[in-house]
């Protein structure tokens, strides 16, 4: 007899959780970083996927049902965001239907949005700096916030309030308030659809993969505020300021991940790694500037019952011994270009490994090549559990037959 959706849900969830905890599941779990693949698969443009909540949900559901991974990836946290970006006049992305053609995935626009002389402001009052300095620089419709007084000054009827709200009465201030209203409405709708998507997938027997997101403190500072060029110079020119800023960011990053996990009831917290790879910084710099705050972040999440799920982008092979210093059976490392076979030797008794079917193979290879590579991953990395099959990165441009081969072969061959 076929299993009920509830039975499938519990079976898939246990399979995934067993792998994370370094237990031996019934078979190797398999997941997919979909990206915009559901749009292409169902004949939608990337623009439609970013703006049409109902179409995006139907496309994502169909992709999950047709391919059948063990856990789901929601499109509503990082893909169906067009209306919010429009409302804010957001400039850190170029996206389909705006600066890009309708069928292109979005692209990040990096810049130095925090000049070095503002380190002290950020360290002393990061919320104030974000609202009055950062938002106006990355959101054209929030420029009016640059003119407001620090909100901490608006205390009472004779102490700050009589004139403190005046900037909100200006044309730019009104524009900023209207932009926040529209962005709030867009976020509220997206959140409702995210909840609905989770419910619809649960009805079909699919648990969610990630319950929230946070980021390595170094990456938050380098990606969004200082930029790669700026933070690279900071390691040499102002290391003390950089370290103080990381100390400020770390508890925030912990709070964000824990809040997401508690809200969703899913403890797996996604953390993409961007700037700690072998090619970006030396091992000594990694030990000084990157790893300490990342490790504090992971331990802070674990202390609150969460499972950090790190997307280890690029090549971190030389960092494996350092990255071993985490509690056993609590952490997932999704490897892109890192030598996952060496990672199994060094990390196999500490962390669950995920990945790393090459995206080049999924896009340009054939099903037999995909199956052969998956076999090697299962035989070596999947030995004794602690492994989740996945592509190296998002599968937006993967051949349908190759993606199907990765999933179906894992289900057939990956039985313990």
Secondary structure as the mmCIF struct_conf table of DSSP 4:
data_model
#
loop_
_struct_conf.conf_type_id
_struct_conf.id
_struct_conf.beg_label_comp_id
_struct_conf.beg_label_asym_id
_struct_conf.beg_label_seq_id
_struct_conf.end_label_comp_id
_struct_conf.end_label_asym_id
_struct_conf.end_label_seq_id
HELX_LH_PP_P HELX_LH_PP_P1 UNK A 2 UNK A 4
HELX_RH_AL_P HELX_RH_AL_P1 UNK A 5 UNK A 20
TURN_TY1_P TURN_TY1_P1 UNK A 21 UNK A 22
BEND BEND1 UNK A 26 UNK A 26
STRN STRN1 UNK A 27 UNK A 27
STRN STRN2 UNK A 29 UNK A 30
TURN_TY1_P TURN_TY1_P2 UNK A 35 UNK A 36
HELX_RH_AL_P HELX_RH_AL_P2 UNK A 37 UNK A 41
TURN_TY1_P TURN_TY1_P3 UNK A 42 UNK A 43
HELX_RH_AL_P HELX_RH_AL_P3 UNK A 46 UNK A 51
HELX_RH_AL_P HELX_RH_AL_P4 UNK A 53 UNK A 67
BEND BEND2 UNK A 70 UNK A 70
STRN STRN3 UNK A 71 UNK A 72
BEND BEND3 UNK A 75 UNK A 75
TURN_TY1_P TURN_TY1_P4 UNK A 76 UNK A 79
BEND BEND4 UNK A 80 UNK A 80
HELX_RH_AL_P HELX_RH_AL_P5 UNK A 82 UNK A 88
TURN_TY1_P TURN_TY1_P5 UNK A 89 UNK A 89
STRN STRN4 UNK A 90 UNK A 90
BEND BEND5 UNK A 92 UNK A 92
STRN STRN5 UNK A 93 UNK A 94
STRN STRN6 UNK A 96 UNK A 96
TURN_TY1_P TURN_TY1_P6 UNK A 97 UNK A 99
STRN STRN7 UNK A 100 UNK A 100
TURN_TY1_P TURN_TY1_P7 UNK A 102 UNK A 103
BEND BEND6 UNK A 104 UNK A 104
STRN STRN8 UNK A 107 UNK A 108
BEND BEND7 UNK A 114 UNK A 114
HELX_RH_3T_P HELX_RH_3T_P1 UNK A 116 UNK A 118
HELX_RH_AL_P HELX_RH_AL_P6 UNK A 119 UNK A 124
HELX_RH_AL_P HELX_RH_AL_P7 UNK A 126 UNK A 129
HELX_RH_PI_P HELX_RH_PI_P1 UNK A 130 UNK A 134
HELX_RH_AL_P HELX_RH_AL_P8 UNK A 135 UNK A 138
STRN STRN9 UNK A 139 UNK A 139
HELX_RH_3T_P HELX_RH_3T_P2 UNK A 140 UNK A 147
BEND BEND8 UNK A 148 UNK A 148
HELX_LH_PP_P HELX_LH_PP_P2 UNK A 149 UNK A 150
HELX_RH_3T_P HELX_RH_3T_P3 UNK A 151 UNK A 153
STRN STRN10 UNK A 156 UNK A 156
TURN_TY1_P TURN_TY1_P8 UNK A 157 UNK A 158
STRN STRN11 UNK A 159 UNK A 160
HELX_RH_AL_P HELX_RH_AL_P9 UNK A 161 UNK A 164
TURN_TY1_P TURN_TY1_P9 UNK A 165 UNK A 165
HELX_RH_3T_P HELX_RH_3T_P4 UNK A 166 UNK A 169
BEND BEND9 UNK A 170 UNK A 170
HELX_RH_AL_P HELX_RH_AL_P10 UNK A 171 UNK A 203
TURN_TY1_P TURN_TY1_P10 UNK A 204 UNK A 205
STRN STRN12 UNK A 207 UNK A 208
BEND BEND10 UNK A 209 UNK A 209
BEND BEND11 UNK A 211 UNK A 211
STRN STRN13 UNK A 212 UNK A 215
HELX_RH_AL_P HELX_RH_AL_P11 UNK A 217 UNK A 220
HELX_RH_PI_P HELX_RH_PI_P2 UNK A 221 UNK A 226
HELX_RH_AL_P HELX_RH_AL_P12 UNK A 227 UNK A 237
HELX_RH_AL_P HELX_RH_AL_P13 UNK A 239 UNK A 264
TURN_TY1_P TURN_TY1_P11 UNK A 265 UNK A 265
STRN STRN14 UNK A 268 UNK A 273
BEND BEND12 UNK A 275 UNK A 275
BEND BEND13 UNK A 277 UNK A 277
TURN_TY1_P TURN_TY1_P12 UNK A 278 UNK A 280
BEND BEND14 UNK A 281 UNK A 281
HELX_RH_AL_P HELX_RH_AL_P14 UNK A 283 UNK A 285
HELX_RH_PI_P HELX_RH_PI_P3 UNK A 286 UNK A 290
HELX_RH_AL_P HELX_RH_AL_P15 UNK A 291 UNK A 303
TURN_TY1_P TURN_TY1_P13 UNK A 304 UNK A 305
STRN STRN15 UNK A 307 UNK A 312
BEND BEND15 UNK A 314 UNK A 314
HELX_RH_3T_P HELX_RH_3T_P5 UNK A 317 UNK A 319
HELX_RH_AL_P HELX_RH_AL_P16 UNK A 320 UNK A 323
TURN_TY1_P TURN_TY1_P14 UNK A 324 UNK A 324
BEND BEND16 UNK A 326 UNK A 326
TURN_TY1_P TURN_TY1_P15 UNK A 328 UNK A 329
BEND BEND17 UNK A 330 UNK A 330
STRN STRN16 UNK A 332 UNK A 335
BEND BEND18 UNK A 336 UNK A 338
HELX_RH_AL_P HELX_RH_AL_P17 UNK A 340 UNK A 347
TURN_TY1_P TURN_TY1_P16 UNK A 348 UNK A 350
BEND BEND19 UNK A 351 UNK A 351
STRN STRN17 UNK A 352 UNK A 355
STRN STRN18 UNK A 357 UNK A 357
HELX_RH_AL_P HELX_RH_AL_P18 UNK A 359 UNK A 364
BEND BEND20 UNK A 365 UNK A 365
HELX_RH_AL_P HELX_RH_AL_P19 UNK A 367 UNK A 376
HELX_RH_PI_P HELX_RH_PI_P4 UNK A 377 UNK A 381
TURN_TY1_P TURN_TY1_P17 UNK A 382 UNK A 384
BEND BEND21 UNK A 385 UNK A 385
STRN STRN19 UNK A 387 UNK A 389
STRN STRN20 UNK A 391 UNK A 391
BEND BEND22 UNK A 392 UNK A 393
TURN_TY1_P TURN_TY1_P18 UNK A 396 UNK A 397
HELX_RH_AL_P HELX_RH_AL_P20 UNK A 400 UNK A 413
STRN STRN21 UNK A 415 UNK A 415
#
